[in-house]
Amino acid sequence: MTVVSPLPFLSLRGIHKRFGPTHALKGVDLDLVPGEALALIGENGAGKSTLVKTLTGVHAADEGQILVEGRVCSFLRARDAQAAGIAAVHQETVMFDELSAAENIFIGRQPMRRMGPFEVIDWARMNREAQVVLDRVGAGFAATTLVRHLSLGQRHLIEIARALSQDARVVILDEPTAALSQQEIREFYELVRGLKAHGVAVLFITHKFDEIFAVCDRYVVLRDGASVGSGAIADADEPTLVRLMAGRAIDQVYPPITTQPGEVVMTVKGLSHPTEFADVGFELRRGEILGFYGLIGAGRSEAMLALMGLKPEASGHVTVEGKSLDIRQPADAITAGLAYVPEERQRQGGVLNFSVRHNISLAGLAGRGRCKTPLSRGHWLSPAREESFAAGLIERLRIRTADQHTPLSGLSGGNQQKVVIAKWLGLDPRIVILDEPTKGIDVGAKQAVYQLIAEMVAQGLAVILVSSELPEVMHLAHRVIVMKRGRQVAEFAKGEADAEALVAAASGLARPPGAVVPLPLHPLNTELAA
């Protein structure tokens, strides 16, 4: 018996898009089929974002055809794509916190009713219809709930409910799980399967291979703006997809860490915050990578922010190379030789509309003499010194940019991350804190970041690696500290524990061998134990 595959709802044929001399899309083909999830795979800069913007009417294609149910369509604006049944859910949710879930779902298109000579919002209908789509995605909360009371995972459900309320036939999911907890990711998988069961065509964009194999049916790989491979997920494996993405086999993603930790360069004792973490303490050695692992909400990032003077309510004792520090503001930490690469590189790490040069030199302006070569002459910034300073770091970190004047927003995610790291390395730091350094970047860019970490410790820097990615901390870190609900609950040397033991410690499911006895909470932190 012959099995007839369903016809595509939406097809792209030979799509080209140029931005001046940059040929961003080069004849891309793909089909989105009802009831299937298509994985769009590619390194940063491969053309995925441009393709999504073309599908959603942000950019108009220069050449090629977009077909909806076999008919040629033109998406000249976002409203055209919405009218065709296409909706996108992005990694960064845009919500109005003081409005309800229903108001966010129907923002700009609220159902109206007549009241005499006037039209007013039909609140009862809006809440009722919003509740229907929220129940369909398994939200578990009322449509009248204010968004400010909801978690990030629940906000994603509102975005998807908004798409379904528009009778979306195609839902584009762009890095939807980047900031979700493990439990929220499992629930999200079920949601995607539910969308497929209702006949929705899903375009799934992610850098995580486990997600691709968990929920997707087919794949298309982009490289340098062109389609270089496609097929069924059932017939693919990770090495094949990596080879298509990168144009080369990546046999060893994690570089060997051959350095042995030296003398203690930093000691932290009793680092506490009234509501976020308590009694964090550790020693960090020269040439060491100290991993911090935990689930979302464990307090890892908050503790690192306190070390950088960004949590003024925090208390504790910190010494660097035997000298006691009183860190009241970031400049104090920078002067002591600390550098911090934050998790949210676009919101906290860089200034998107600043040039690459200005982003690299930014920390040097507050570094109180940390730069080996001062960037200023007297009270004035020297353009020549700034140019030379940026050029050296661009070359050292192999940052791919047209020139120093390119806005940070014009770089791929991996190169944006390199710029943020370069900003700190230019200050010749002793200690580098990397908070989720590979979040949202592809496997090739990850490899470059891992190699950079290996080079840092080989040069004698001490690195704190905060990561939710188990393979990262297990392969790179000399030691791993596990945090749960604001407290340190376990510490493992490299090779002492497997992934199961680390997850067990982080989740509290069991007390693995080697787990340390939790320290008592700060008196004001008792709510963290709840």
N, C-alpha and C positions, 0 to 999 in steps of 0.2 A: 504494500500500500504506500502510495506517495504522500508524504507530509508536505502540505502547502504552507509556506511561511507567510505571516501577515505582511501586507504591503506597508512600506514606511509611511508614517504620517508626515514627516518632514525630511527632505533630502537637500544636501548641498552638492553642487556639481561644479568643479573647476573654479572655486572661489579664490580670487586674488584681492589683496589689499596692500596698498603702498602708502607710506608716509614719507614724502620727499624721496630721498635716495634709498630709504629702507623698504625692502620688499618683505612685509611682515607675513603675508599668506601667499603661498605659491601653488595655486590649483588644488585646493583641499576638497576632498570628497568625503561625505559620510551620510549615513542613514539612521534616523531615529524611528524605531518601530514601537508601536503600542505594546505595552506589557513587557518591555525589555529595558535593561539598564546598559547603556554604552559607556565604557570607561574612556575618557579622553586623557591620554598619557603623554607626557613630554617634560623635558627639563624646563626650568625657568628661561624665558626668552624664546621658547619653541613656537609661540604663536597662539597658545591656548586662550589667553585673555582677549586677544584681538578677535579670535573666532567667536568667543562668547559675546563680545560687544557687537559683532556683526549679526549674530543670531537674535540679539535683543534690540536691534534698531539703533544702537548708539553710533555705530559706524555703518556706512553704506558700502557694499562691495564694489570694487572697481571693475571686476570681470566675474563671469560665472553666473549661476542661477541658484535661487532658493525656491524649492518646490514644496508646497503644502497640499497634501493629498493629490499630488500629480499636477497641480496648477502652479504656474510660475508666479511668484509674488515678489514685491519690492518692499523692504523694510527701511523706509527713509527716516523713521523716528521711532522712539520706544513704543508709542501708542500703536503703531502698525503691528509690531511683534506681539503685543498684548492682545490685540484684536484677533490675531491668528492663533491664540491659545498658547503662547510661550511665556513662561515665567521663570525668573532666576532667584535662587536663594544663595546669598554670598556668605563668605566666612565671617565678615564683620556685619553683624545685624544692625540696622538703622531703625531705631524705635523712639517713640515719644514716651518717656518713662511715666509721665503724669497722666497719660491716657490709658483707657482700659484695653484689654486684648481685642475686644470687638472694634473699638475705635481705630486701633492700629491696623486691623484687618481691612477695614473699609475706608481708610483714610483717603480723602479726595474723591470718593465715589459713594458716599453714604446714601442709603435709600431714603427717599423723601415722600412726604404726603402733604396734601392740600389742607390748609387751615384757613378758611375764608379766602381772602385774596393773596395769601402768602403760602410759600412752601417751607415746611420745617422738616427737620430730621425725624424719621420714623424710628425712634429709639427701640421700641419693642421688636420691630421687625429686624433691625440690625443686630440686636443681641441674640435673637432667636436663630437667625441665619448663621451668625458667627459661631454659636454653640454647636450647630450641626457640623460645620467643618472642623471645629476643634475636637469634637467627639470622634470624627472620622479619622483623625490622625492620632487619637489616643492621648490627648493632652492631659486630661485628668484635672482640669481646673475650669472655673467658671469664666464665661466670656466677659463678665463685668470686672474681673480681677485687674487691678492696676499693674502695668508692666514692671514697675519698679520693685514689685514683690516677687518677681519671677527669676529663675535661674537662666543662665545662658542657653542651656539645652531647651528649656521651655520657650525661650524667645525664638529659637530656631523653629519650633513647632508652629508658632504664630506666623512666621514667614511662609511656611509651607501651607498653612491654612489659608493665608492670603492668596497664594497661588491657586489653590483649589477653589476658593470662592469666586475666582475669575474664570472657572471652567477650563483651567489650564490642561492642555493635551500634552504639552512638553514641559517638564520641570528640570531646570538646570541647577545642579547642586555643586557649588564651587567651594572646595575645601570645607565641607560642612562640619567636620568633626574635629577641626584643629584645636578647639578650646573646650572640648567636651570631656567629661569623666568617662571611665571605662563602662560604667553602668549606662550612662547616657548614650554612649556609642552603640552598645548592644541594643538599646531601645530604638536608636536611629536605624539600625539595620532592619528591624522589623517594620519600621515605617516605610522604608524604601521598598521592601517586599510587598507591603500593602498597596503602595502606589502602583506597582507593577500589576498586582492582582486586579486593580480597578481599570487597567488598560491605559495607564499613563506611560508615555515614553520618557525615560530618565536619562539625562546626560550627566555623568558622575565624574567630577574632576578631583583627583586626590594624588598625593605623593606616596600614599601608604599602600603597599602591595597587598597586605592582609585584607584591606577593605575592598580592593578590586576583586580579589578572588572570593570574597564573602558574598557580594551582592550583585556583581556585574555579569552580564551574559556575553557581551562582545567588547572588543577594544579597537581603538584607532590610536596610533602613535604618531605624534608630530615631532619633527626635528628641523630646526631652521626654517619654520614656516611651511613645510611640506609634509604630506602624509607619507610615511615610510614603512608602514605596516598596519595590518588589520586582521581580524579573525575572531574566532570563538575563544572565550576564556577557558573553556574546557580543554582546548588544544594547546594552551600556552603555559609557560612556567616563568618564574621570576627572572632567571638568567636571560631568557629570550627577550623579555620586555626591556630589561636593562640594556641589553646590547642594541636593541632598536632605538631606545631613547638617546643613548650616549654615542652611538656610532662606533662603539668599541666594547669589548668585554671588560667588566670591572670585577676582577677575580678577588681583589682584596680591598674592600671598602674601608676597613679600619687599619690604619698604619700600625706597625709595631711600636709599642712604647718601651724603649730600651733604657731610659733614664731611671736611676734609683733615687728616691727622695733623700735630700740632704738634711741640713740643720733646720730647726724650727724657725720660721719667719713670722708666723702670726699665731697668737693664742687668743681664744675667745672664751670667756667664762660668764655664766649666768645671764646671757643675753635674753631679755624678756620684754614683753609688750603687754599692756593691760588686757588686750582682747585677742591677740593674734598668735602669739607663741610664748613659750616659757622655758627658761633654763637651757638655752641652746649653748653648747660648749664644745670646742674642738681645738686641735692643734693642726696647723698647716705647714708643710715643709717645702723647702726649695726644691724645684723640679718635680713636685708631686701634683697629681690630678686627684682632687678629693671630690667624689660624687655625692650629690644630695638627691635622693629619690623619694617620691611620695605621690599620693593621689592629689587631685585638685583640692585645694583648701587645707593642705597639710601645713602650710606656713613657711615653706622653703623660700619662696620669693620675698615674702615679707621680712624674713630674717636678713636676707641679703640687702634689701633696701635699708634696713636699720644700720647695717655696717657702712653704708654709703651716706649716712646722715640724712636719709629721707624719711625716717620715722622718729620724729623728735620725742615722742612719748616713750620710746624704748630706753631700757637701762641695761647695764652690764659692764664688764671690764674687757677691754681690747688692748693688746700690745702688738706692735709690729717691730721685729728685730730688737726686742727687749725694751722698747720705749712705749710707755703707757700713752694711749691716745684718748682725747676728749673730742669725739666726732659730733659736732653740732650741726654741720651743714656739709653738703657734698664737697666743697672746696677743701675742707679739713681732710677728708678721706683721699682726695686726689693728691694733695700735697704729701700725704704719708705714703703714697705709692700704690693706692688701690685704684682699680679700674673696673667699671661695671657695664656689661653689655646686656641690656634689658630684654625681656621676653617679647615685648611689643616694639619691634624695631621701628615701625613706621610712626607710632604715636609717641614713643619715649626715647628711641635711640637716635633718630635723625630728624631733620627738617626737610620734608619732601620737596618743597619749592626752592630750597637752597641748592646751590651747585654742589657737585662732588667735592670741589676744592674747599668750599666754606664748611661743609660738613666735617671734613677731615681735620680742619684747623680749629673747629669750634671748642673742643675741650682744652686745647692749648691756650686759649684766651683766659681760662680760669684756673690754669694749672699751677700758678704761683712758681714759675721757674722750672717746671718739670721738663719742658722741652729742652733738648740739648742745644738747639739753635733757636734763640728767641724769635718770635714771629713779628715783633714790633721794633721800631726804631723810636726810642723815647716813648711818647704817649700814642704813637700812630702805628697802625698795622702796616707792615711792609708787604705790598703785593708781590714783590720779587721773592722775598723769603717764604711767603705763603705758597707761592707757586712751586718753589723748589721742595718745600716740606711735603706738599701733596704729591708731587711727582715721584718722590722716593718711595712713599707708601703705596701708591698705585702700582708701581713696578714690583715692590716687595711682595704684595699680596695678590698680584696678577688680577687686578680689578679690570673688568671689561667695560670700558666706557669710551664714547666717541672722543671726548676730551674732558678737561677738568671743569668746564663750564656747564656740562650736562646736568640738568636737575636730578636730584636723587630719585625722584619719581619716575624718571626715564630709564632706570636700570632694572634688571631682573631682581627677583627676591634674593637670590644668592649673592649677587654683587652688591645689593643694598647692605646685606649683612657684613660683607667684607669691608665696606666703607665705615660702618659703625665700629667694627673691630679696629680698623686702621686709625680711627680718631683717637683711640686709647693707646694703641701701641706707639703712637708718635710721642707719648709722654714718658716713654721708658719706664713703665710701671714695674713694681715688684710682684704684685698679686693681681690676677685677672679673674673676675667673677663673670662666668658665662651662664646666663639664664635662658634655657631652652634655645641654644644657639642654632639649631637646625629646624626650628618650627617653620613649616610652610615652604621649605625649599626642597629641590629634587635631589635624586641620589648622587648626581655628579657634583652638585654644589655642596652636598653633605660631605662627600669625600674630600673636597678642597678645605672645608672647615676642619675636618678631623686632622688632616695633614698639618694645618696651621696650628692646631692645639699641640700636636706632637713637636712641632718646631719650637713653640713657646717653652715647653718644659725642658727641651734639649738645651735651650739658651739660659736655663736657670730660673725661669719664672715659675711661680706657684699658681695653680689654676683651681678654682672651685667651679665644678660643672653641675649645674642644676638641670635635671632633665627628667621628663616623664617617659622617655624612650628607654626601655630596659636594655636593649642591645648596646646603646651608647654608654651607659654607666658601667655595664658589665665588661665591655671590651676595652674602654679607655681608662677608667678610674683605678688608681692604686688601692683606694679604700672607698666604701660606699656607706654613707650615713642615711638611714631611713627615718623619715618623719611621718607622724600621724597626728592630726588634730593639734598642731602646734607644739608637739614634743618629739624629741629624739627617742625612738623605740628600739633601734638596732644599729649595729655597725658591723660591717663585714670587710675583710681584706679580699683582694682580688683572688678569685677562684674558690673562695670559701663557701659561696652560696650560689644556688641556681635561681632561675627566674621565679620559680614557684615560691622559694623561701623569701625573696624580696617582696613579691606581691602579698604574701601572707603577712609579713611584718607591716607593710603599708596599709593593709586593709583591716588588720586586727583579727583575721580569721583564725589564726593559730599563732602560738609563740614558737618561732623556729629556734633551732639550736644556735647559740651565739647571740641571741637577743639580749640587749642590756636591760636592766631593771629600770622602768621609767622613773625619772626624777620627779619629786613632788612639784605640783604646779605653783606658780606665783599666786599669792593670795587673791589677786584680782583676776586670775585666769581660770577660776573654777568652772566657768561655763564652757570652756574648751573640752572638758571631759565628758560633757553631755552627749 
